[in-house]
Amino acid sequence: MKTSKQQRIAIIGGGASGIFAALRCAEVAKGKKINIDIRVFETTKRFLKKVRVSGGGRCNVTHHIFEVNNFCLNYPRGRKELLSPFQNFQAANTVEWFEERGVKLKHEGDGRMFPISDSSETIIDCFMQEARKYKIKLLTKMDVKSLKKLDDGKIFLFINDDESFIADSVLIATGSMPNGYKLARNLGHSTTEIAPSLFTFKIEDVILENLAGISFSQATLTLKIDGAKPFTQKGPLLITHWGLSGPALLKLSAWAAREMMHTNYKAKITVNWLGIENLNDGEKLLSTIKVKNTKTSVGKAYPNELTKRFWLQLLVKCEILKEKNWSEISKKELKLIMKNLFICELDVIGKSRFKEEFVECGGINLKEISFKTMESKICPGLYFSGEVMDIDGITGGFNFQSAWTSGWIAGNNLPLKK
Ligand SMILES: Cc1cc2nc3c(=O)[nH]c(=O)nc-3n(C[C@H](O)[C@H](O)[C@H](O)COP(=O)(O)OP(=O)(O)OC[C@H]3O[C@@H](n4cnc5c(N)ncnc54)[C@H](O)[C@@H]3O)c2cc1C
């Protein structure tokens, strides 16, 4: 009996996307009875490092939005390109994929999805078990240094100092490691500007002093950066010991990632702490408090939605004594309170990495990739998936979903069609 020639697949990067692609590739090859040798080259000692630490060790696998148009709205970069891949493999498919392999996911109030075990090890164990089932070769301490396209169409991998491998097709799934971009450039690709995304803002202002830990459920934020259009976000906001954080602020940082880098993280942010857009409504709220509390000190009567500590600090910023009665508050002082409550302008003077979940924005130019297959439009046989591409999402499981989806599509196409 004639045996088919074995196809050799190289996956560079044993992170979320590379491993998922390897599993899908093996499954497809098995289904089509393609004789295949899949090798995952990982430069470090361990696979799936980010999966392990993600979501505070719980792994925020995806987000509970099963309508792809809405899902795409959560990608500052890659939103248009991901639309068609998500038609093929979206968050609902991720849930199904894990369930079929015995891992149940649950979703929290804010939409984030985790394994019911609340442990990222469950996800890693599932992947490792699948990899063993398909006999995928998982190789650690294998640093792919460069790539070369051979005349016969195959791709030569230079590994460590003295090893090599010749592959029929190659997937670059190196995440945000700079060497991954270099590998792609070796084969003619270009990269867009790389910038950190998902960071918190450093702000020094009296209104934030000693208030670390205080949160607001529906703040509106407007970020003004020199030379850019303003960015706006609404949602939960948190005061930290050195500025502002929380979901709304992290989203803002993702949308404005490049512009913020260009100004060295100097900008002006306007905070509407209660998210009351209509200033007339805001004025009414304060006037009602004033009228109802003429004999009460201003430090004791304040909007229900605010904490006392924040209100007292706001009065410090306005230079209004908290012992003063509401009846003594002048129009000018009322205006000052209004300004600091609804259009509080603060100077952003720097950034810090968000400890839980950060990504790089920028990567392989999306115009150079076919999103039907994840194959390079420049170098046939070369594929991309995950964060190495110029795609990034906001917090909440969107980055992993793009890693699974692009890995799944690459996995479908890595075995060559004969
Ligand atoms: C602390 C933290 C927590 C996070 N939590 C979440 C979360 O809960 N939910 C979410 O959606 N996103 C989260 N993210 C983002 C998410 O982890 C990434 O978007 C995702 O891991 C990207 O997958 P990837 O496979 O593209 O890259 P990675 O997971 O980074 O994997 C790339 C792999 O390639 C290897 N590699 C690189 N270059 C080479 C080379 N030349 N040769 C061989 N191997 C190489 C790297 O060592 C790495 O193992 C978090 C990120 C961080 C840093």
The ligand as an SDF file (V2000), in Angstrom:
LIG
                    3D

 53 58  0  0  0  0  0  0  0  0999 V2000
   -0.5930   38.9960   32.8910 C   0  0  0  0  0  0  0  0  0  0  0  0
   -1.5100   38.8500   31.7050 C   0  0  0  0  0  0  0  0  0  0  0  0
   -2.8170   38.4220   31.8960 C   0  0  0  0  0  0  0  0  0  0  0  0
   -3.6760   38.3050   30.8030 C   0  0  0  0  0  0  0  0  0  0  0  0
   -4.9660   37.9010   31.0240 N   0  0  0  0  0  0  0  0  0  0  0  0
   -5.8140   37.7820   29.9740 C   0  0  0  0  0  0  0  0  0  0  0  0
   -7.1320   37.3190   30.1530 C   0  0  0  0  0  0  0  0  0  0  0  0
   -7.5350   36.9430   31.2580 O   0  0  0  0  0  0  0  0  0  0  0  0
   -7.9510   37.2600   29.0520 N   0  0  0  0  0  0  0  0  0  0  0  0
   -7.5300   37.6300   27.7950 C   0  0  0  0  0  0  0  0  0  0  0  0
   -8.3100   37.5560   26.8390 O   0  0  0  0  0  0  0  0  0  0  0  0
   -6.2600   38.0450   27.6030 N   0  0  0  0  0  0  0  0  0  0  0  0
   -5.4020   38.1110   28.6440 C   0  0  0  0  0  0  0  0  0  0  0  0
   -4.1250   38.5270   28.4310 N   0  0  0  0  0  0  0  0  0  0  0  0
   -3.6820   38.7260   27.0470 C   0  0  0  0  0  0  0  0  0  0  0  0
   -3.3990   37.3100   26.4450 C   0  0  0  0  0  0  0  0  0  0  0  0
   -2.6010   36.5740   27.3480 O   0  0  0  0  0  0  0  0  0  0  0  0
   -2.6900   37.4040   25.1050 C   0  0  0  0  0  0  0  0  0  0  0  0
   -3.4080   38.2430   24.2390 O   0  0  0  0  0  0  0  0  0  0  0  0
   -2.5670   36.0010   24.4800 C   0  0  0  0  0  0  0  0  0  0  0  0
   -1.7970   35.1740   25.3190 O   0  0  0  0  0  0  0  0  0  0  0  0
   -1.9370   36.0690   23.1080 C   0  0  0  0  0  0  0  0  0  0  0  0
   -1.7150   34.7580   22.6660 O   0  0  0  0  0  0  0  0  0  0  0  0
   -0.5110   34.4400   21.6580 P   0  0  0  0  0  0  0  0  0  0  0  0
   -0.4750   32.9690   21.5130 O   0  0  0  0  0  0  0  0  0  0  0  0
   -0.6390   35.2760   20.4770 O   0  0  0  0  0  0  0  0  0  0  0  0
    0.7890   34.9380   22.4180 O   0  0  0  0  0  0  0  0  0  0  0  0
    1.4460   34.3720   23.7450 P   0  0  0  0  0  0  0  0  0  0  0  0
    0.4360   33.7200   24.5970 O   0  0  0  0  0  0  0  0  0  0  0  0
    2.2460   35.4870   24.2960 O   0  0  0  0  0  0  0  0  0  0  0  0
    2.4270   33.2170   23.2280 O   0  0  0  0  0  0  0  0  0  0  0  0
    3.5370   33.4580   22.4060 C   0  0  0  0  0  0  0  0  0  0  0  0
    4.5800   32.3920   22.6930 C   0  0  0  0  0  0  0  0  0  0  0  0
    5.5830   32.4440   21.6880 O   0  0  0  0  0  0  0  0  0  0  0  0
    6.8390   32.2040   22.2900 C   0  0  0  0  0  0  0  0  0  0  0  0
    7.8680   32.7380   21.3660 N   0  0  0  0  0  0  0  0  0  0  0  0
    8.0550   34.0310   21.0270 C   0  0  0  0  0  0  0  0  0  0  0  0
    9.0650   34.1390   20.1240 N   0  0  0  0  0  0  0  0  0  0  0  0
    9.5020   32.8780   19.8740 C   0  0  0  0  0  0  0  0  0  0  0  0
   10.5280   32.3330   19.0290 C   0  0  0  0  0  0  0  0  0  0  0  0
   11.2820   33.1060   18.2630 N   0  0  0  0  0  0  0  0  0  0  0  0
   10.7180   30.9950   19.0290 N   0  0  0  0  0  0  0  0  0  0  0  0
    9.9530   30.1710   19.7850 C   0  0  0  0  0  0  0  0  0  0  0  0
    8.9760   30.6330   20.6170 N   0  0  0  0  0  0  0  0  0  0  0  0
    8.7500   31.9740   20.6510 C   0  0  0  0  0  0  0  0  0  0  0  0
    6.7070   32.9350   23.6040 C   0  0  0  0  0  0  0  0  0  0  0  0
    7.6740   32.4880   24.5520 O   0  0  0  0  0  0  0  0  0  0  0  0
    5.2770   32.6020   24.0060 C   0  0  0  0  0  0  0  0  0  0  0  0
    5.2120   31.4130   24.7670 O   0  0  0  0  0  0  0  0  0  0  0  0
   -3.2300   38.6350   29.5050 C   0  0  0  0  0  0  0  0  0  0  0  0
   -1.9170   39.0510   29.3170 C   0  0  0  0  0  0  0  0  0  0  0  0
   -1.0530   39.1550   30.3900 C   0  0  0  0  0  0  0  0  0  0  0  0
    0.3570   39.6000   30.1700 C   0  0  0  0  0  0  0  0  0  0  0  0
  1  2  1  0
  2  3  1  0
  2 52  2  0
  3  4  2  0
  4  5  1  0
  4 50  1  0
  5  6  2  0
  6  7  1  0
  6 13  1  0
  7  8  2  0
  7  9  1  0
  9 10  1  0
 10 11  2  0
 10 12  1  0
 12 13  2  0
 13 14  1  0
 14 15  1  0
 14 50  1  0
 15 16  1  0
 16 17  1  0
 16 18  1  0
 18 19  1  0
 18 20  1  0
 20 21  1  0
 20 22  1  0
 22 23  1  0
 23 24  1  0
 24 25  2  0
 24 26  1  0
 24 27  1  0
 27 28  1  0
 28 29  2  0
 28 30  1  0
 28 31  1  0
 31 32  1  0
 32 33  1  0
 33 34  1  0
 33 48  1  0
 34 35  1  0
 35 36  1  0
 35 46  1  0
 36 37  1  0
 36 45  1  0
 37 38  2  0
 38 39  1  0
 39 40  1  0
 39 45  2  0
 40 41  1  0
 40 42  2  0
 42 43  1  0
 43 44  2  0
 44 45  1  0
 46 47  1  0
 46 48  1  0
 48 49  1  0
 50 51  2  0
 51 52  1  0
 52 53  1  0
M  END
$$$$
